């Protein structure tokens, strides 16, 4: 969420910037500023009363030593009244602070100055496109038919076990999944990202820290008995490794990667565009996360984009990069680049990665800071990206590399799969 001092000092800038999201922030910003003024007045009054109570406590001790019990008793009465009024102020202060936090969580991140104006995905800006798109014959099959033909993914069996959106990978399909996970992790670690294995369930504090909670879109699976949430992405546990941490500047940057299954309810997702692997409730993904100083954050974002471009080039998949417009930007993101691969059989683009910078929006929630060499405490800037999400990568590989003999595996993956073709 936005820092309170930032809101207080940049009212007009925030209101204007949020227009890129088609979001009118004026009323909520003004309410926060009003409550913040009230909070500071209450805090000042409370501190004054507590200071006076401390003085009285010392005076009472002195009077008792002098044997002036009546005067001491009178001061004790005054001290008791001070404590009672201080408690009332403290309770009011707590209520005000809770309301301020509630309001702050309702304001999306301030879009970066380079974010294009726009209301939907139609207004996203294409900033890069790779080589020519794959051309297939009219007999080319979509991945869900290829999966059945080569007996590598069973959607019906997944529905039997769990329901729609939970496929079963088998035979070379399972090996392809495992190979891709290891390939992505190796690419990330060779680029300087440290690998972690993290829990797949997190507490509410972790969900709040990275902005998944409050769950405005109802996408999180929740175990009510234990009050734990299934992770929608490894971003949540990886970033929360540093919740409530004060780093030294010399420790930055911190680069993390990890593989996890991801769980998303995807409420309201129906139709042909979500068929097969296009949208799932459970899927595998390898994530990269970076913690940076504000000065180096944009440079780090560009490095992450280049890293994913390198992976997709090795996989020989046609892809493009979109800079998301304000209307399509995620709630917590300040700037996002989406990677999409072209599905030659479906004749459409499939999103396979989002690379985002959050500035200090997450670190405010996480209480994540770093100490500069001069001893000042500053917020850490957080970034993350998919490197990569597997379902649509698999869909792209199956569809783009289908031949009359079978599905050819890109050379970069062969050492990880142990085979170079999927055939009957």
N, C-alpha and C positions, 0 to 999 in steps of 0.2 A: 504494500500500500504506500501511498505517497507520504513522505515525512511531514509531520505537523508544521515544522518550521518552514518547509518548502511551500506548503499551502498558504501559510500566513504571509510569506514574503512575495509570492508569485500568483496572486489571485487572478489577475487579468490574463496572464500568460497561460495558465491552466485552462481557464474557461475558453479561451480562443483555440488552444491546441486540441481540446476535446471535441471541437466542432468537426475535426477530421473523422472522428468516430460517429458523427451525427448524434452526439451526446450533449445534452444541455446540462452543464455542471454548475451553473450559476447558483441556484437555490441551495444545493447541498454544500457547495463551497462556502457560501455566506453563512449557512447555519453552523458549519464547523468553526469558522472564524469567530462567530458570536459566542459559541460555547467555549472556545479556547480562551477568549477574553474573560469569561466568567470563571473558567478553571484557574487562570492565573490570579484573579482577584481572591478567590477562595484559598488558593495556595499561600498567597501573601498573608492573608488574615490568619490562617492556621499557623504559619511559621511565627507570626507575631505573638499569638497566644501561647504557643509552645515555649517560646523564648521567655515570656513573662512567667510561665509556670516553673521554668527552671530557676529563675531568679527567686521566686517565692519559696521554692523548696530549700534553697540555700539559706534564705532569711529565717525560715522556720527552724532550721537546725541551729542557727546562731541564737535565736530567742530561747529555745529550750535549754541551751547550754548556760544562758544567763539567768535562767529560772523565770523568765517572763512568759508563763504558760498561757495567760489570757490573750496576750498579743499573738502568740503562736497559734492558739486555737482560732482566732479570727482570720489569720492568714490561711489556715488550713481550709476554712470554709470558702474563702475566696479561691483557693487553689482547686477545690472540688468543683466549684462552679465553672472555672476555666476548663477543667478536664471534660465536663459535661458538654459545654459549648463547643469544645474542640472536636469531640466525637461527632456532634451533629455536622460540623463543617467537613470532617473527614468522610462521613457517609455521603454527604452531598457531592464532595469531590470525586469519590469513587463512582457515583452515578453519572456524573458529567463525563468522566474519563471513559467509562464504558460506552456511553452514547457517542462520544467522538470516535472511538475505535469502530463502532458499528457503522457510522457514516463513512469513515475512511475506507472501509472494505467495499463500499458500494461504488467507489470511484475507480474506473479503469486506469491503467497506466497511461501516462502522458505520451502520445506518439512522438517518435523522433521526427526532427524537422524534415527528413528526407522521405517520410511516409507519404505516398500519394493520396490525394483526396479520392473519395469514392464510397459507394454505399454497399457494394456486394463484390463477390469474387469476379464478376465481369469487369470490374474496374482495376483489378490487379495488373501490375506492370511487368511485362516480360523483360528480363534484363540479360538473359543468356539462353541460347539454344545450341545443342550439340549438332552432330552431323545429321545428314538427311534421315528422314524417318524410314523405318523398315517397311518394305512393301511385301505383302504376302499374296498368295493366290486366292481366288474366290472360295476355295475349299478350306481355307484356314479356319481352325476351330478356336473358340474362346477357352480360357484355361480350365473352366469347370468341366468341359467336355473332354479336354486332354487329360485331366486328372482321372476321369473315369476310364478313358480308353487305355491309359498306361497303368492303371491301378496303383496310383501313388497318393491320392488324397480321397478320402471317403466322407462326403458331406452328410449322407444319409445315416451312416453309423454314428457320426458326431451328434446328429439330431436325436438319435435313439438314446444315446447316453446322457446328453445334457439339454439339447434343444438347438434351434437354429443359431448359427454363429459360432459353433464350436467344432471345427473340422478335425478329423483324425488323419494324421499323416502316416503313411506306411511305405514299406519297401524303399525304393530309391527316393521317394518323396520325403521320408523321414531323414534319410542320409543327406539329402539336399538341404534340409532345414538345419541340421547339425553342422554341415559344412559351411553354410552361410554365416552362422553364429560365430564359429571359430575364425572364419576369414575376416569378418568385421572387427572382432576383438583384436586379432593380430595386426590389422591395419591401424587400429586406434592406438594400441600400445607402442607400436613402432613409431608413431607420430608423437609420442611423449605423454600419452594419457595413462594414468595408473589404474589398473583393473581392480574392481571391488565386486564381491558377492554380497548382496544386501537382502534384507527381509522383503517378502512380497506383501506383507500386511503392515500398515502403519497406524499410529494413533492419530487422534484429531489434531494435536499440536503440529504434527508433521504435515498433515493435509492443509492446515491453515498456513503454515510457514511458506509453502510454495504457491499458494493461491488456489488450490483445488477445493478448499473449504472456505466459506460456505459454498455448497454445491448448487450453484444457481441453475444448472441444466439437468440435474438429477442423473449424472453419469457415473457416480461412484457406487460400487458394490459395498454394502455396509453390513458387518456382523454386529447386530445390536447387543447380543449377550456379552460380548467382550469389548464392544465399542472400538472395533478395529475396522480399517478400510482396506480393501484390496487395491493395490496400486494401479493407476491408469498408465503409468510410465515409470521407468527407473529414475527419472528426474527427481521424484519425490524423496525416496530414501537417500539417494546420492547427495542431493543438496542439503538435506537435513543432517547429514554427518557433521555439519558445521553450524547447526543451530545453537544459539547462545554461546558463541565462541568469539574471542578477541584474538585475531591473528597479528603477527608481526609483518610489516611490509616485506621483509626479506623472504617470507613464506609464499608470497604471490609471484606468479600465478599458480593456482592449483588446478590441475587438469585430471579429470576422473572419467572412467568408462565402466560400464557394467551391462551384463545381459540379464534380462528378466522377462518372464511372461507379463503381459499387460491385460488389464481387465476393464472393460468399458460397457456400460449398459446400452449405449447407443440408442436411447429411447427415441421412438418416432422414425427410425431408419427403415424404410421399406422401398420396394420397387426393383426394377432390373439393374439399376446403377449400383446396388449393394449386393448383387448376386455373387456366389462363389467366395473368393478371397477378398473381394472389394471392400467389405466391411464386416468385422468380426467382433464378438464379445470378448474373446480371448485370443491373443496373438503374441508372437515373440518379437522382441525389439532389443537392439543394442543402442545404448545412449551415450552421448558425450556431454560432460558438464564442465564449465570453467568458472573459476572465481578470479576476478581481476581488479586492478585499481581502475578508477574511473577514466584515467588518461589513456589506458591501453585497451579498454573494452571494445571499442569499434574495430581496432586492428585485430583483436582476437576473433571477433565475429567474422571478419573477412578471411582469416586463416581457417576457421571452421568450414566456411563455404568452399574454399579451395580444397580442403581435405575431402569433403564429400564428393566434389567434382572428380577428384582423382579416383575414388572408389568406383563411381559410376562409369568412368572411362575404361577402367580395367574390366568391368563387367560387360562392356560393349553394348550398353543399353542406350537408346536415344532418349535424351532428357532435356528439360528446360528448367530455368529458375525464374520464379516470380517474386517480385517485391509486393507484399500484401498492402492493399489500400487500407485506409482508416476504418472503413466499414466492415472489413473482413479480418481485421487484426484481433488476435486473442486478447482476452481481458487483461492479462498480466504482462503482455509483451509491449515493448516500446518500438520494436522493429523486427520484422520476421521475413525470412526468405523461405519460400516453399520450393522443394524439388519435386518435379513430376516426371515420370517416365511415360513414354507413349506405348499404349497397347495397340499393336497392329491388328489384332483380331477384333477387339471391341471398337477400334477406331476412335479412341479418346484418351485423354491424359489422366494418369493416376498419381495422386500425391503419395510420395514415399518418405518424405522427410520435411520437417520444419526446423529451421535454425533461427533462434531468437536471442535477443538481448533484452534483459529486464531492468537494466540500470540498477537502482537500489530499491526497486519495488518489492522484491522478495526479501532482501536483506533487512528491510524495515520490519517485516513480519518475523523473520528469523532471529532478529537481534544479533546480526552478524556484522562485526566491525573489524577493522585492522588499525594497528597503531603505526603511524608514520615514523620515520627516522627522527623527527623532531619531537615525537611523543604525543602528537595529536591523534585523536580517534576519528576515523572516517568510515563511511559505509562501503562495503564490498559490492562490486557490480557482479551480477550473476548472468550466465549464458548457458544455453543448452541446445542440443540438436539430436536428431535421430541419425544414427550411423550404423545400421539403418533399420527401418521397420521391415519385417520379412514378408508379410502376406502379399503385398502388391509387387515387391521385388520378384517373388516366386511367380506371380501371375505374369509379369513382364517377361521373365526368362522363358517360361513355358510357351507363351504366345509368340514372342519375337524370334525364338530359335527353333520353332517346329519345322521339320523337313519331312520328306517322304520316308526317310529311314528312321526318324525318331526325333527326339528333342536333344539338340547339341548343347553341351555344357561349355561355357566360356573357359578359355585356357587358364585364367587366373584361379578358377574354382576347382579345377580337376585335382590338384594335390589335396584338396579338402574333402571332395566327394569320393575320390577313389574310382571314378568312372567318368568317361567323356561323352556319353550319350545315354539317354533313356529310350529304350526301344521295347517293342513287343516281344 
